[in-house]
Amino acid sequence: MTTFDQCSLARVPATLTPEEQRAVWFLGALIRIRVGGGSTGGQLAILEHTGPRGYSSPVHRHDADEETFFILDGAVRVEVGDRTFSAGPGAVAFLPRQIPHAFVVTSPEARLLTLHTPAGFDEFTLAAGSAADSPFGDPPAAESVADPAALAAIAASYGIEILGPPPFPS
């Protein structure tokens, strides 16, 4: 339920310098939270993902938020419902809530934005990932959540249901 305070916060402009944005290592990729729910009254989160070939999400679904992918560089295969498509620079994929989906990077590296409406996925990545010392540094030796059961438990607390393993790059 949206409260009056959340509605009021969403009406306050947000400007964030790169130094104010947070970065986290998550599932083997660097995620930069360009704007999170704390700055948008919970209405929107925009995350930038930079990952190598094979970076992927498990098959999952979001109970309450839509996810939109915008591919900046590289190639990604997106699986949504019973559809699979390849996406390169400039491609957009809108994934409605409650529909199972996953993605995998199929090029040597890819960079993409994900937009989450409403926000919440930003907080999930912070809870499940490892804080990045620098938004350009090397990943940690081991991420804080390597166990699929632990990831699924954290995901569930954010309204995300893990349904299966990640797709493999082709």
TIRO-2110 file (N, C-alpha, C; in Angstrom, 1 decimal):
// TIRO-2110
0.8, -1.2, 0.0, N, 1, A
0.0, 0.0, 0.0, CA, 1, A
0.9, 1.2, 0.0, C, 1, A
0.6, 2.2, -0.8, N, 2, A
1.4, 3.4, -0.9, CA, 2, A
0.9, 4.4, 0.1, C, 2, A
1.8, 4.9, 0.9, N, 3, A
1.4, 5.9, 1.9, CA, 3, A
1.5, 7.3, 1.4, C, 3, A
0.9, 8.2, 2.1, N, 4, A
1.0, 9.6, 1.7, CA, 4, A
2.5, 10.1, 1.6, C, 4, A
3.3, 9.6, 2.6, N, 5, A
4.7, 10.0, 2.6, CA, 5, A
5.4, 9.5, 1.4, C, 5, A
5.1, 8.3, 0.9, N, 6, A
5.8, 7.8, -0.3, CA, 6, A
5.4, 8.6, -1.5, C, 6, A
4.1, 9.0, -1.6, N, 7, A
3.6, 9.8, -2.7, CA, 7, A
4.3, 11.2, -2.6, C, 7, A
4.5, 11.7, -1.5, N, 8, A
5.2, 13.0, -1.3, CA, 8, A
6.6, 12.9, -1.8, C, 8, A
7.3, 11.9, -1.4, N, 9, A
8.7, 11.7, -1.7, CA, 9, A
8.9, 11.6, -3.2, C, 9, A
7.9, 10.9, -3.9, N, 10, A
8.0, 10.7, -5.3, CA, 10, A
7.9, 12.0, -6.1, C, 10, A
7.4, 13.0, -5.4, N, 11, A
7.2, 14.3, -6.1, CA, 11, A
8.4, 15.2, -5.8, C, 11, A
9.5, 14.7, -5.2, N, 12, A
10.7, 15.5, -4.9, CA, 12, A
11.7, 15.1, -5.9, C, 12, A
12.2, 16.0, -6.7, N, 13, A
13.2, 15.6, -7.7, CA, 13, A
14.4, 15.0, -7.1, C, 13, A
15.1, 14.1, -7.8, N, 14, A
16.3, 13.4, -7.3, CA, 14, A
17.4, 13.6, -8.3, C, 14, A
18.5, 14.1, -7.9, N, 15, A
19.7, 14.2, -8.7, CA, 15, A
20.8, 13.5, -7.9, C, 15, A
21.5, 12.6, -8.6, N, 16, A
22.6, 11.8, -7.9, CA, 16, A
23.9, 11.9, -8.7, C, 16, A
24.9, 12.3, -8.2, N, 17, A
26.2, 12.3, -8.8, CA, 17, A
26.7, 10.9, -8.8, C, 17, A
27.7, 10.5, -9.7, N, 18, A
28.2, 9.1, -9.6, CA, 18, A
28.8, 8.8, -8.2, C, 18, A
29.3, 9.8, -7.5, N, 19, A
29.9, 9.5, -6.2, CA, 19, A
28.8, 9.1, -5.2, C, 19, A
27.5, 9.6, -5.4, N, 20, A
26.4, 9.3, -4.5, CA, 20, A
25.8, 7.9, -4.8, C, 20, A
26.1, 7.4, -6.0, N, 21, A
25.4, 6.1, -6.4, CA, 21, A
26.2, 5.0, -5.8, C, 21, A
25.5, 3.9, -5.5, N, 22, A
26.1, 2.7, -4.9, CA, 22, A
26.4, 1.7, -5.9, C, 22, A
27.4, 0.8, -5.6, N, 23, A
27.8, -0.3, -6.5, CA, 23, A
27.9, -1.5, -5.7, C, 23, A
27.6, -2.6, -6.3, N, 24, A
27.6, -3.9, -5.6, CA, 24, A
28.0, -5.0, -6.7, C, 24, A
28.7, -6.0, -6.2, N, 25, A
28.9, -7.2, -7.0, CA, 25, A
27.8, -8.2, -6.7, C, 25, A
27.2, -8.6, -7.8, N, 26, A
26.0, -9.5, -7.7, CA, 26, A
26.0, -10.5, -8.8, C, 26, A
26.0, -11.8, -8.4, N, 27, A
25.9, -12.9, -9.4, CA, 27, A
27.0, -12.8, -10.4, C, 27, A
28.2, -12.3, -10.0, N, 28, A
29.4, -12.2, -10.9, CA, 28, A
29.4, -11.0, -11.8, C, 28, A
28.6, -10.0, -11.6, N, 29, A
28.6, -8.8, -12.4, CA, 29, A
28.6, -7.6, -11.4, C, 29, A
29.1, -6.4, -12.0, N, 30, A
29.1, -5.2, -11.2, CA, 30, A
27.8, -4.5, -11.5, C, 30, A
27.0, -4.2, -10.5, N, 31, A
25.8, -3.5, -10.6, CA, 31, A
26.0, -2.1, -10.0, C, 31, A
25.7, -1.1, -10.8, N, 32, A
25.7, 0.3, -10.3, CA, 32, A
24.2, 0.7, -10.1, C, 32, A
23.8, 1.1, -8.9, N, 33, A
22.5, 1.6, -8.7, CA, 33, A
22.5, 3.0, -9.0, C, 33, A
22.0, 3.3, -10.2, N, 34, A
22.0, 4.7, -10.7, CA, 34, A
21.0, 5.6, -10.0, C, 34, A
19.9, 5.0, -9.7, N, 35, A
18.9, 5.7, -8.8, CA, 35, A
18.1, 4.5, -8.1, C, 35, A
17.9, 4.6, -6.8, N, 36, A
17.2, 3.6, -6.1, CA, 36, A
15.9, 4.1, -5.5, C, 36, A
15.2, 3.2, -4.9, N, 37, A
13.9, 3.6, -4.4, CA, 37, A
13.9, 4.7, -3.3, C, 37, A
15.0, 4.7, -2.6, N, 38, A
15.2, 5.7, -1.5, CA, 38, A
15.2, 7.2, -2.1, C, 38, A
15.5, 7.3, -3.4, N, 39, A
15.5, 8.6, -4.0, CA, 39, A
14.3, 8.9, -4.8, C, 39, A
13.4, 7.9, -5.0, N, 40, A
12.3, 8.1, -5.9, CA, 40, A
11.0, 7.8, -5.1, C, 40, A
11.0, 7.8, -3.8, N, 41, A
9.8, 7.4, -3.1, CA, 41, A
9.3, 6.0, -3.3, C, 41, A
10.2, 5.1, -3.7, N, 42, A
9.9, 3.8, -4.0, CA, 42, A
9.3, 3.5, -5.3, C, 42, A
9.2, 4.5, -6.2, N, 43, A
8.5, 4.4, -7.5, CA, 43, A
9.4, 3.8, -8.6, C, 43, A
10.7, 3.9, -8.5, N, 44, A
11.5, 3.5, -9.6, CA, 44, A
12.9, 3.2, -9.1, C, 44, A
13.6, 2.2, -9.7, N, 45, A
15.0, 2.0, -9.5, CA, 45, A
15.6, 1.7, -10.9, C, 45, A
16.8, 2.3, -11.1, N, 46, A
17.5, 2.1, -12.4, CA, 46, A
18.9, 1.5, -12.0, C, 46, A
19.2, 0.3, -12.5, N, 47, A
20.5, -0.3, -12.3, CA, 47, A
21.2, -0.5, -13.6, C, 47, A
22.5, -0.3, -13.5, N, 48, A
23.4, -0.6, -14.7, CA, 48, A
24.2, -1.8, -14.3, C, 48, A
24.1, -2.8, -15.2, N, 49, A
24.8, -4.1, -15.1, CA, 49, A
26.0, -4.2, -16.0, C, 49, A
27.1, -4.6, -15.6, N, 50, A
28.3, -4.8, -16.5, CA, 50, A
28.8, -6.2, -16.1, C, 50, A
28.6, -7.2, -17.1, N, 51, A
29.0, -8.5, -16.7, CA, 51, A
29.6, -9.3, -17.9, C, 51, A
30.4, -10.3, -17.6, N, 52, A
31.0, -11.1, -18.7, CA, 52, A
30.1, -12.1, -19.3, C, 52, A
30.5, -12.7, -20.3, N, 53, A
29.7, -13.8, -20.9, CA, 53, A
29.3, -14.8, -19.8, C, 53, A
28.1, -15.2, -19.9, N, 54, A
27.6, -16.2, -18.9, CA, 54, A
26.9, -15.5, -17.7, C, 54, A
27.1, -14.2, -17.5, N, 55, A
26.4, -13.5, -16.4, CA, 55, A
24.9, -13.7, -16.7, C, 55, A
24.2, -14.1, -15.6, N, 56, A
22.8, -14.4, -15.9, CA, 56, A
22.0, -14.4, -14.6, C, 56, A
20.7, -14.4, -14.7, N, 57, A
19.8, -14.5, -13.6, CA, 57, A
19.2, -15.9, -13.6, C, 57, A
18.9, -16.4, -12.4, N, 58, A
18.1, -17.6, -12.4, CA, 58, A
16.7, -17.3, -13.0, C, 58, A
16.0, -18.3, -13.4, N, 59, A
14.6, -18.1, -13.9, CA, 59, A
13.8, -17.6, -12.6, C, 59, A
13.1, -16.5, -12.7, N, 60, A
12.4, -16.0, -11.6, CA, 60, A
11.2, -15.1, -12.0, C, 60, A
10.4, -14.7, -11.0, N, 61, A
9.4, -13.8, -11.3, CA, 61, A
9.2, -12.8, -10.2, C, 61, A
8.8, -11.6, -10.5, N, 62, A
8.6, -10.6, -9.5, CA, 62, A
7.1, -10.5, -9.2, C, 62, A
6.8, -10.5, -8.0, N, 63, A
5.3, -10.4, -7.6, CA, 63, A
4.8, -9.0, -7.9, C, 63, A
5.5, -8.0, -7.6, N, 64, A
4.9, -6.7, -7.6, CA, 64, A
5.6, -5.6, -8.6, C, 64, A
6.7, -6.0, -9.3, N, 65, A
7.3, -5.0, -10.1, CA, 65, A
7.5, -5.4, -11.5, C, 65, A
7.4, -4.5, -12.4, N, 66, A
7.8, -4.7, -13.8, CA, 66, A
9.3, -4.5, -13.9, C, 66, A
9.9, -5.1, -14.9, N, 67, A
11.3, -5.0, -15.2, CA, 67, A
11.5, -4.7, -16.7, C, 67, A
12.3, -3.7, -17.0, N, 68, A
12.6, -3.3, -18.3, CA, 68, A
14.1, -3.3, -18.5, C, 68, A
14.5, -4.1, -19.6, N, 69, A
15.9, -4.1, -20.0, CA, 69, A
16.2, -3.2, -21.1, C, 69, A
17.3, -2.5, -21.0, N, 70, A
17.8, -1.7, -22.2, CA, 70, A
19.2, -2.0, -22.4, C, 70, A
19.5, -2.6, -23.5, N, 71, A
20.9, -3.1, -23.8, CA, 71, A
21.7, -1.9, -24.3, C, 71, A
22.8, -1.6, -23.6, N, 72, A
23.7, -0.6, -24.0, CA, 72, A
24.9, -1.1, -24.9, C, 72, A
25.5, -2.2, -24.5, N, 73, A
26.6, -2.8, -25.2, CA, 73, A
26.5, -4.3, -25.1, C, 73, A
27.0, -5.0, -26.1, N, 74, A
27.0, -6.4, -26.1, CA, 74, A
25.7, -7.1, -26.5, C, 74, A
25.6, -8.4, -26.1, N, 75, A
24.4, -9.2, -26.5, CA, 75, A
23.9, -10.0, -25.3, C, 75, A
22.6, -10.0, -25.2, N, 76, A
22.0, -10.7, -24.1, CA, 76, A
20.8, -11.5, -24.7, C, 76, A
20.6, -12.8, -24.2, N, 77, A
19.5, -13.5, -24.5, CA, 77, A
18.5, -13.4, -23.4, C, 77, A
17.3, -13.0, -23.7, N, 78, A
16.2, -12.8, -22.7, CA, 78, A
15.2, -13.9, -22.9, C, 78, A
14.8, -14.6, -21.8, N, 79, A
13.8, -15.6, -21.9, CA, 79, A
12.7, -15.1, -21.0, C, 79, A
11.5, -14.9, -21.6, N, 80, A
10.3, -14.4, -20.8, CA, 80, A
9.1, -15.3, -21.2, C, 80, A
8.5, -15.9, -20.2, N, 81, A
7.4, -16.8, -20.5, CA, 81, A
7.9, -17.9, -21.4, C, 81, A
7.2, -18.1, -22.5, N, 82, A
7.6, -19.2, -23.4, CA, 82, A
8.4, -18.6, -24.6, C, 82, A
8.8, -17.3, -24.5, N, 83, A
9.6, -16.6, -25.6, CA, 83, A
11.0, -16.5, -25.3, C, 83, A
11.9, -16.6, -26.3, N, 84, A
13.3, -16.3, -26.1, CA, 84, A
13.7, -15.4, -27.3, C, 84, A
14.5, -14.3, -27.0, N, 85, A
15.0, -13.5, -28.0, CA, 85, A
16.4, -13.0, -27.7, C, 85, A
17.1, -12.7, -28.7, N, 86, A
18.4, -12.1, -28.6, CA, 86, A
18.3, -10.6, -28.7, C, 86, A
19.1, -9.9, -27.8, N, 87, A
19.0, -8.4, -27.8, CA, 87, A
20.4, -7.8, -27.8, C, 87, A
20.6, -6.9, -28.7, N, 88, A
21.8, -6.2, -28.8, CA, 88, A
21.7, -4.7, -28.5, C, 88, A
22.7, -3.9, -28.7, N, 89, A
22.7, -2.5, -28.3, CA, 89, A
21.4, -1.8, -28.9, C, 89, A
20.7, -1.1, -28.0, N, 90, A
19.5, -0.4, -28.4, CA, 90, A
18.2, -1.1, -28.2, C, 90, A
18.3, -2.4, -28.0, N, 91, A
17.1, -3.2, -27.8, CA, 91, A
16.5, -3.0, -26.4, C, 91, A
15.2, -3.1, -26.4, N, 92, A
14.5, -2.9, -25.1, CA, 92, A
13.6, -4.2, -24.9, C, 92, A
13.5, -4.6, -23.7, N, 93, A
12.6, -5.7, -23.4, CA, 93, A
11.8, -5.3, -22.1, C, 93, A
10.5, -5.3, -22.2, N, 94, A
9.6, -5.0, -21.1, CA, 94, A
9.1, -6.4, -20.6, C, 94, A
9.3, -6.6, -19.3, N, 95, A
8.9, -7.9, -18.6, CA, 95, A
7.9, -7.6, -17.6, C, 95, A
6.6, -7.9, -17.8, N, 96, A
5.6, -7.7, -16.9, CA, 96, A
5.7, -8.5, -15.6, C, 96, A
5.2, -8.0, -14.5, N, 97, A
5.3, -8.7, -13.2, CA, 97, A
4.6, -10.0, -13.4, C, 97, A
5.0, -10.9, -12.6, N, 98, A
4.5, -12.3, -12.4, CA, 98, A
4.7, -13.2, -13.6, C, 98, A
5.5, -12.8, -14.6, N, 99, A
5.8, -13.7, -15.7, CA, 99, A
7.2, -14.2, -15.5, C, 99, A
7.4, -15.5, -15.5, N, 100, A
8.8, -16.0, -15.3, CA, 100, A
9.7, -15.5, -16.4, C, 100, A
11.0, -15.1, -16.0, N, 101, A
11.9, -14.6, -17.0, CA, 101, A
13.4, -14.8, -16.5, C, 101, A
14.3, -14.7, -17.4, N, 102, A
15.7, -14.8, -17.1, CA, 102, A
16.5, -14.2, -18.2, C, 102, A
17.8, -14.0, -18.0, N, 103, A
18.6, -13.5, -19.1, CA, 103, A
20.0, -14.1, -18.9, C, 103, A
20.8, -14.0, -20.0, N, 104, A
22.2, -14.5, -20.0, CA, 104, A
22.9, -13.6, -21.0, C, 104, A
24.1, -13.2, -20.6, N, 105, A
25.0, -12.5, -21.5, CA, 105, A
25.7, -13.5, -22.5, C, 105, A
25.5, -13.2, -23.8, N, 106, A
26.0, -14.2, -24.8, CA, 106, A
27.3, -13.6, -25.5, C, 106, A
27.6, -12.3, -25.3, N, 107, A
28.8, -11.7, -25.9, CA, 107, A
29.9, -11.8, -24.9, C, 107, A
31.1, -11.4, -25.3, N, 108, A
32.2, -11.5, -24.3, CA, 108, A
31.9, -10.6, -23.0, C, 108, A
31.2, -9.5, -23.2, N, 109, A
30.8, -8.7, -22.1, CA, 109, A
29.6, -8.0, -22.5, C, 109, A
28.8, -7.5, -21.6, N, 110, A
27.6, -6.7, -21.9, CA, 110, A
27.4, -5.7, -20.8, C, 110, A
26.7, -4.6, -21.2, N, 111, A
26.3, -3.6, -20.3, CA, 111, A
24.9, -3.2, -20.6, C, 111, A
24.1, -3.3, -19.6, N, 112, A
22.6, -3.0, -19.7, CA, 112, A
22.1, -2.3, -18.6, C, 112, A
21.0, -1.6, -18.8, N, 113, A
20.2, -1.0, -17.7, CA, 113, A
19.0, -1.8, -17.5, C, 113, A
18.6, -1.9, -16.2, N, 114, A
17.3, -2.5, -15.9, CA, 114, A
16.5, -1.4, -15.1, C, 114, A
15.3, -1.2, -15.5, N, 115, A
14.4, -0.3, -14.8, CA, 115, A
13.3, -1.1, -14.1, C, 115, A
13.1, -0.8, -12.8, N, 116, A
12.2, -1.5, -12.0, CA, 116, A
11.1, -0.6, -11.4, C, 116, A
9.9, -0.9, -11.7, N, 117, A
8.8, -0.1, -11.3, CA, 117, A
7.7, -1.0, -10.6, C, 117, A
7.5, -0.8, -9.3, N, 118, A
8.2, 0.1, -8.4, CA, 118, A
9.5, -0.4, -8.1, C, 118, A
10.3, 0.4, -7.3, N, 119, A
11.6, 0.0, -6.8, CA, 119, A
11.5, -1.2, -5.9, C, 119, A
12.6, -1.7, -5.5, N, 120, A
12.7, -2.8, -4.6, CA, 120, A
13.9, -3.8, -5.0, C, 120, A
14.0, -3.9, -6.3, N, 121, A
15.1, -4.8, -6.8, CA, 121, A
16.5, -4.2, -6.4, C, 121, A
16.6, -2.9, -6.3, N, 122, A
17.8, -2.3, -5.9, CA, 122, A
18.2, -2.7, -4.4, C, 122, A
17.2, -2.8, -3.6, N, 123, A
17.5, -3.2, -2.2, CA, 123, A
17.8, -4.7, -2.1, C, 123, A
17.2, -5.5, -3.0, N, 124, A
17.5, -6.9, -3.1, CA, 124, A
19.0, -7.1, -3.5, C, 124, A
19.5, -6.4, -4.5, N, 125, A
20.9, -6.6, -4.9, CA, 125, A
21.8, -6.2, -3.8, C, 125, A
21.5, -5.2, -3.0, N, 126, A
22.3, -4.8, -1.9, CA, 126, A
22.3, -5.8, -0.8, C, 126, A
21.2, -6.5, -0.6, N, 127, A
21.1, -7.5, 0.4, CA, 127, A
21.8, -8.8, 0.0, C, 127, A
21.7, -9.1, -1.3, N, 128, A
22.3, -10.4, -1.7, CA, 128, A
23.7, -10.3, -2.3, C, 128, A
24.1, -9.1, -2.6, N, 129, A
25.5, -9.0, -3.2, CA, 129, A
26.5, -8.6, -2.2, C, 129, A
27.7, -8.2, -2.7, N, 130, A
28.8, -7.7, -2.0, CA, 130, A
29.1, -6.3, -2.4, C, 130, A
29.2, -5.4, -1.4, N, 131, A
29.5, -4.0, -1.7, CA, 131, A
30.8, -3.9, -2.5, C, 131, A
30.8, -3.1, -3.5, N, 132, A
32.0, -2.8, -4.3, CA, 132, A
32.8, -1.8, -3.7, C, 132, A
34.1, -2.0, -3.5, N, 133, A
35.0, -1.0, -2.9, CA, 133, A
35.1, 0.2, -3.9, C, 133, A
35.0, -0.1, -5.2, N, 134, A
35.1, 0.9, -6.2, CA, 134, A
34.2, 0.5, -7.3, C, 134, A
33.5, 1.4, -8.0, N, 135, A
32.7, 1.0, -9.1, CA, 135, A
33.5, 0.5, -10.3, C, 135, A
34.8, 0.5, -10.2, N, 136, A
35.6, 0.0, -11.3, CA, 136, A
36.6, -1.1, -11.0, C, 136, A
36.5, -1.5, -9.7, N, 137, A
37.5, -2.5, -9.2, CA, 137, A
37.2, -3.9, -9.6, C, 137, A
38.0, -4.9, -9.1, N, 138, A
37.8, -6.3, -9.3, CA, 138, A
36.8, -6.8, -8.4, C, 138, A
36.1, -7.9, -8.8, N, 139, A
35.1, -8.5, -7.9, CA, 139, A
35.8, -9.1, -6.7, C, 139, A
35.0, -9.3, -5.6, N, 140, A
35.5, -10.0, -4.4, CA, 140, A
35.8, -11.4, -4.7, C, 140, A
36.7, -12.1, -3.9, N, 141, A
37.0, -13.5, -4.2, CA, 141, A
35.8, -14.4, -4.1, C, 141, A
34.9, -14.1, -3.2, N, 142, A
33.7, -14.8, -3.0, CA, 142, A
32.5, -13.9, -2.7, C, 142, A
31.4, -14.0, -3.4, N, 143, A
30.3, -13.1, -3.1, CA, 143, A
29.6, -13.6, -1.8, C, 143, A
28.9, -12.7, -1.2, N, 144, A
28.2, -13.0, 0.1, CA, 144, A
27.2, -14.1, 0.0, C, 144, A
26.5, -14.2, -1.2, N, 145, A
25.5, -15.2, -1.4, CA, 145, A
25.9, -16.1, -2.6, C, 145, A
26.5, -17.2, -2.3, N, 146, A
26.8, -18.1, -3.4, CA, 146, A
25.9, -19.3, -3.4, C, 146, A
25.2, -19.6, -2.3, N, 147, A
24.3, -20.7, -2.2, CA, 147, A
22.9, -20.4, -2.8, C, 147, A
22.4, -21.2, -3.8, N, 148, A
21.1, -20.9, -4.4, CA, 148, A
20.0, -20.8, -3.4, C, 148, A
20.0, -21.7, -2.3, N, 149, A
18.9, -21.6, -1.3, CA, 149, A
19.0, -20.3, -0.6, C, 149, A
20.1, -19.8, -0.3, N, 150, A
20.2, -18.5, 0.4, CA, 150, A
19.7, -17.4, -0.5, C, 150, A
20.1, -17.4, -1.7, N, 151, A
19.7, -16.4, -2.7, CA, 151, A
18.1, -16.5, -2.8, C, 151, A
17.6, -17.7, -2.9, N, 152, A
16.1, -17.8, -3.0, CA, 152, A
15.4, -17.2, -1.7, C, 152, A
16.0, -17.5, -0.6, N, 153, A
15.4, -17.0, 0.7, CA, 153, A
15.4, -15.4, 0.7, C, 153, A
16.5, -14.8, 0.3, N, 154, A
16.6, -13.4, 0.3, CA, 154, A
15.7, -12.8, -0.8, C, 154, A
15.7, -13.5, -1.9, N, 155, A
14.8, -13.0, -3.0, CA, 155, A
13.3, -13.0, -2.5, C, 155, A
12.9, -14.1, -1.9, N, 156, A
11.5, -14.2, -1.4, CA, 156, A
11.1, -13.1, -0.5, C, 156, A
12.1, -12.6, 0.3, N, 157, A
11.8, -11.5, 1.2, CA, 157, A
11.6, -10.2, 0.5, C, 157, A
11.9, -10.1, -0.8, N, 158, A
11.7, -8.9, -1.7, CA, 158, A
10.7, -9.2, -2.7, C, 158, A
9.8, -10.2, -2.6, N, 159, A
8.8, -10.5, -3.5, CA, 159, A
9.2, -11.1, -4.8, C, 159, A
10.4, -11.8, -4.8, N, 160, A
10.9, -12.4, -6.0, CA, 160, A
11.0, -13.9, -5.8, C, 160, A
10.4, -14.7, -6.7, N, 161, A
10.4, -16.1, -6.6, CA, 161, A
11.4, -16.7, -7.6, C, 161, A
12.4, -17.4, -7.1, N, 162, A
13.3, -18.1, -7.9, CA, 162, A
12.6, -19.4, -8.4, C, 162, A
12.6, -19.7, -9.7, N, 163, A
11.9, -20.8, -10.2, CA, 163, A
12.8, -21.9, -10.8, C, 163, A
14.0, -21.5, -11.2, N, 164, A
14.9, -22.5, -11.8, CA, 164, A
16.3, -21.9, -12.0, C, 164, A
17.2, -22.8, -12.5, N, 165, A
18.5, -22.3, -12.7, CA, 165, A
18.6, -21.3, -13.9, C, 165, A
19.8, -20.6, -13.9, N, 166, A
20.0, -19.6, -15.0, CA, 166, A
20.1, -20.3, -16.4, C, 166, A
19.7, -19.6, -17.4, N, 167, A
20.0, -20.2, -18.8, CA, 167, A
21.5, -20.2, -19.1, C, 167, A
21.9, -21.0, -20.0, N, 168, A
23.3, -21.1, -20.4, CA, 168, A
23.5, -20.3, -21.7, C, 168, A
24.7, -19.6, -21.8, N, 169, A
24.9, -18.9, -23.0, CA, 169, A
25.1, -19.9, -24.2, C, 169, A
24.7, -19.5, -25.4, N, 170, A
24.8, -20.4, -26.5, CA, 170, A
25.9, -19.8, -27.5, C, 170, A
END
